[in-house]
Amino acid sequence: MATQPNSTAADHIAQTGVTVLTDPDTLDFYAHDVYQRGADLLAVVRPENRDELSAAIAATTSQNITVIPRGGGMSYTGGYTSSKPEAVLFDLASMDRILEINETDMTVTVEAGCTWAALYEALRAKGLRTPFWGTLSGLQATIGGGMSQNCVFWGSGRYGTAAQSCIAMEVVLADGTILNTGAKFTRPYGPDLTGIFLADTGSLGMKANITLRLVPEAEAHGYASFSFETHDDTLAALGEIERSGVSTECFGFDPSLNAIRMKRDSLTSDAKALGKMMKKQGSVWGAIKEGAKVVAAGRDFMDEAKFSLHVLTEARTQAAADDDLEHARKLALANGATETENTIPKIVRANPFGPLNSMLGPEGQRWAPVHGLLPHSRAVACYDAIKTLFAHHQDEMDALGIFTGTLVSGVSGSGAIIEPCLYWPDASNPLHRDTVEDAHLAKLPQLDANPEAWAFAQKMKQALVDLFYEQGAAHLQIGRTYRYRDSLDPAADALLVHLKKSLDPRGLMNPGSLGL
């Protein structure tokens, strides 16, 4: 079909029966991700199921119009912000059903717009969960987004990244073809066709339905926290704990991020979160005791001038969880740790999918994380390089009110995530105002646009991206940010380009993402 004028393009898509939105406020909202605004959109499409998604994609690309997938909107790497104007964005949040929980085969199939929080709650009632079971943004982040972006946190210390829990998918290609990537009970079956579409940041096809593995939910848990004088010791302990396989999550903060968290959170929210967890477990007395421990520990349980590391273990029995925790404790102490109150891991586990208020800084500042996944053997050298970069620009950052904080985390079988976060004074965008809780937002200063700080933040973000490339880091959430194709050898890059042309010959599926 020949390209139609844009004034009639949305009407043509709407003839498939899918919801199409074209009002200016909606288009402006969906043009933003957490970090920046992309080009103007032609329309936003909201399919309700796989067949509507297929028909609407075909109707859009038949007009030679670009299509872009969006899950929960939590990207900050340009995963769905188009550089080309007049694209059609597909908001998949309405495709949120859990299609099948198969307790015999230990699989679950969901639509791409199902959130990690919704799936966790549905499975928890049956004593089950997925191995990797979500990001901290899982209240809004979707499973389709997790498969496209790849991500880490819950379960990553034992089970790795989100993509490693996936068995099969149904993917809609650029011409509307529905592709089933493999058997819904095992992966791979022959060459790993499922893997082709994992971590592709939506550049090869849109996820429609996803099948994940299941494991029994843990019945017992252990928690420990430690402080360290240096990042070298922190990363050494994290590496030993990850290699030992005893933790389900192992993460830590530098002194700056410790201070930011202490400033943002409150003792009241800590006690409420723990009470909520204990009540879910059916123990009112346990809730009272845990809340009392938090009050007794206060907010001074951690020296903000030091590095922190937090370890969570789980097992079928408490003895097993405690044994794993004791092993982690020995490894941490052997690397110079001082054990501290275990409030933070308890709080985080008590409310695994909490409000998404941390996408703004403690005084309303803008926030942008930049990460690298490093083998343990290169983690300290990379961290040293980051410190040198920040030190070189410290005077400029101080003058503009820009500051940083760094998170580290262990990923089973892969190494360590190092994630420096930039904070700068600047106006929030519509996505922030829609996502951050109203009560929390009301407490924050409303900052004005700050073009000078924004320009410098962009400069620093790119400097970090380049630094991680030079350090040989890998990345999750590649989007339009990280130098993925630069890191490929020529034969691998040629194969990737050939695959893109085979699946999307006109380059209409999320162009620019993944560097394609």
Secondary structure, DSSP 8 states (H G I E B T S, - for coil): -----HHHHHHHHHTTT-EEE--HHHHHHHTB-SS-B-S-EEEEEE-SSHHHHHHHHHHHHTTT--EEEESSS--SSSSS--SSSSEEEEEGGG---EEEEETTTTEEEEETT-BHHHHHHHHHTTTEE-SS-B-TTTTT-BHHHHHHH----BTHHHH-SGGGGEEEEEEE-TTS-EEE-S-SS-S-SSS-HHHHHTTSTTSS-EEEEEEEE-EE--SEEEEEEEEES-HHHHHHHHHHHHHHT--SEEEEE-HHHHHHHHHH--HHHHHHHHHHHHHHTT-HHHHHHHHHHHHHHTT-SS-TTSEEEEEEEEESSHHHHHHHHHHHHHHHHHTT-EEE--HHHHHHHHSTT---GGGB-TTS-EEEE--EEE-HHHHHHHHHHHHHHHHHTHHHHHHHT-EEEEEEEEETTTEEEEEEEEEE-----HHHHHHS-HHHHHHS------HHHHHHHHHHHHHHHHHHHHTT-B-SS-TTTS-TGGGS-HHHHHHHHHHHHHH-TT--BSTTGGG-
